[in-house]
Amino acid sequence: MSGPPTDTLLEKLPAETEVHPLAFADLKGWAEDDHAGAFAALLETCAPVLDGLSALRDALPPPPGLIQACRAARHLATGGAVTATTARVFFEQYFTLLDIRPKGSAGFLTAYYEPEIEASLIRTAGFPIPVLGRPADLVTLKQGETRSGIPEGYQAGRQTADGLVVYPDRAAIWAGALAGQGLEIAWLRDEAELFITQVQGSARLRLPDGRKTRLVYAGRNGHPYTSIGKKIVERGEMRLEDMTLAKLMAWLRADPARGRALMEENRSYVFFARDDIAPQDRGPIGGAGVPLTEGRSLAVDRTIWPYGLPVFIEVEPLTPEGPRRTIRRLMIAQDTGSAIVGAARGDYFMGSGEEAGARAGLVRDAMRFVILKPRIP
């Protein structure tokens, strides 16, 4: 006879993490948020949680309480549109609050977006840089899996007749290590544009004939991620407070050889699939395997948190208009990223296009990271 469900949500927290219970009435900004928006994002993520759909990138399995909350959310949605008030009551009924902090510090938030860029489906003089699809010999390791021939910290390998070996890194791939396999699915203007697309994990492509298509994450070569922005700051090329996405792109393009050498220091390389039928009015597909929602989707550390977990954040980022603005809102963990490491680390999805990119590039701030812990069923 089985016992009561085990609460596994906090099992992977680093030992030094501070966890502070909190009442909803004491969470500043909670009452003012549009909980219906967060509920809709949660409902999207409940599909893979309840129906066993595959994620693009594995995360921790959902705890029993989150499965129960998803069942309740799906049932609630069958009654028609869910109002902000109804959604708020739902979250307060099925979750409790825990303020998560690294010991002696705060959480940390960055932001990302879906670039919209010009591209071609054939190589031309104006579009010489290939976007590669997933190679057949790429083997992605499961969360926490170790394999002979693959160093600790690597998340994929290359299948050979003699077993798994380390996959070629960015420099080797750019030098032609995968040439001749017919992996090219699109062509971009320059390597900097490809690099940023790989960091963001998706893109909308505008083709010369006016059509649009999408690049969807399909895997990576498994090498650890290295932040080139951090490298530029460490070498005194730019001050941290001056670093934005636009300035990073300008730096990479000012001296293409120098830019390429720096980009190759990030040995991680992302492969894509092309999606010609995805609705353009919906967000890109995140790690959970569902469309992202502008201003509601959060990328989290998948080794610590499950997809579908609600997280309330408080942060004051810079804006393109100049002043900082306070963001207090409920997000849903729907994505992950190689650079998103830590219990109170998040990456905020700003949306698609140039304006979203300008806003995303300014976010690099301390934040409050409050999880909504599912009540044990």
Buried (B, 14 or more C-beta within 10 A) or exposed (E): EEEEEEBBBBEBBEEEBBEEEBEBEEBEBBEEBBBBBBBBBBBBBBBBBBEEEEBBBBBBEBBBBBBBBBBBBBEBBEEEEBEBEBBBBBBBEBBBBBBBBBEEEBBBBBBBBBBBBEBBBEEEEEBEBBBBBBBEBBBBBEEEEEEEEBEEEBBBBBBEEEEBBBBBBBBBBBEEBBEEEEBBBBBBBBBBBBBBBBBBBBBBBBBEEEEEBBBBBBBBBBBEBBBBBEBBBEEEEBEEEEBBBBBBBEBBBEEEEEBBEBBBEBBBBBBBBBBEEBEEEBBBBBBBBBBBBBBBBBBBBBBBBBBBBBBBBBBBBBEEEEEEEEBBBBBBBBBBBBBBBBBBBBBBBBBBBEEBBBBBBBBBBBBBBBBBBBBBB
